[in-house]
Structures are given as C-alpha cells and as structure tokens.
Amino acid sequence: MTGRLVKYSDDIKAKIDAYNSLEPMEKKGSYWDKTDDSELTKAKKHIKDHYILTQDYTCPYCRQRNEVDHNAVWDTEHIIPKDQYPQFMFSPLNLCVACKDCNQSKTNKNVLKNPTRKTLPTKSEDYIFVHPNLDEYKNHIKILKSSLFFIPLDSKGKETIEICGLLRFLYRFTDYGNISLEVKNKIGLLHKELMDAKTGIEEHFILSCIEDVVLRGKEIAKTSHLEAMSS
C-alpha cells in the first residue's frame, strides 16, 4: 500500500506543513478550491498526477479505466470528505482520484464507522465502504463484465455501491423505447452469468437485475406503443 501513496517533495511539503499548522478553526474544505495560490495549484497537480498513474487510469469505485492525455476527466478524491474533515485534506492515505460520476455521487457522504473521529482512521475496519488504499476490491464487490452490474459480496460492497451510485450502470441499459435486441442480449448474458454464479447472494442479485431490466423494458415499450397509437 505505501508504494501507492503520494509522497511530497520539500517545496510541496512546506506548503502542506503550513496548512497543517493552522489552528483547527482555520482549516476549511474550501481551502482546496482556492485558485489564486500557485503553490497550492502545484501541490494539487502533483497529487492528481501521482494517483492517476498509480491507479493505472482506473477509478477505484466503479473500476472503469479512462486513459487520456489530460487529467480533466479525473477528480482528486478525498476519501473522507474534506468539507467535514479538513484536517485530513493532504493525508496521503485519504487521497486518490475518482471518475467524476463516482465522485459527484459520493460527495460528502459518510464513510466512517465512527463519524466523530478526530484522528485519521488507518485500518480497513474503520470504514463502512471499500477504501481505495486499504481494501482489496474483489473481496467486497464482483463486477458482471457483460453489463457492468455490481454485486455486493458483503456490507462494505453494498455501501460502496450505494455511496458511489454504481447502480447507474444498470439503469443505463434500460432506457430504450422498445424491448430492443440489445436489451434481450443483456438479459441473455445475465442468464449465463446466473448459471455460473457461485453463491446465493450472486444468484439473487443477478435475478433482481434481470427482473429490473425486464420490467423497465416492458414499461418503456408500453409507453412508446401508447404514444405511437395516439399520434
């Protein structure tokens, strides 16, 4: 894990040390958003560039890979929200990058088992969701690659799916005017993965995904048909 965490050169460290030496009441999440501080801008670029590379252009929450020549598609992610816990703003363990969709869904949602903590939690068990720097993703969430459905393998997986809005991938495939061939193919692929499921929780979750796709597909098709009849 330690090799993945950002390290600060002397000049950047001096800037961060200056922030960390502020009185508690002076530390605010809005500090991160200052645009007139060249030293802060340099520190933020260093952090983002580091995690983009060490994460191999992959979001730690939805696991989607996006390799581009610029870093505007990524948000620097404060795992424990900086607005509620500005004292952890530059802590390497509390930093990563995330895709904009996951970051916007997560926003300032609580991720701590003990939200009243004043010191930085450093153990996996301190968090209610999959921590990018402390947890092994595959131990908590299985991704159905055929359709980007996310199966929670435990409570951490369930919380991550909810906190980061990962069900958005499920709903993306149901927005059709008819029960199209693509939807039918999705259901077929889900059926195959249902046959390959190894645990009860996988089976039940895949079944619920199939049911949701079918019901939404039928509803949209019915609406489309009624609209066509009335036009």
Secondary structure, 3 states (H helix, E strand, C coil): CHHHCCCCCHHHHHHHHHHHCCCHHHCCHHHHHCCCCHHHHHHHHHHHHHHHHHCCCECCCCCCECCCCCCCCEEEEECCCCCCCHHHCCCHHHEEEEEHHHHHHHCCCCCECCCCCCCCCCCHHHECCCCCCCCCHHHCEEEECCCCEEEECCHHHHHHHHHCCCCHHHHHCCCCCCCCHHHHHHHHHHHHHHHCCCCHHHHHHHHHHHHHHHHHHHHHHHHHHHHHHHC
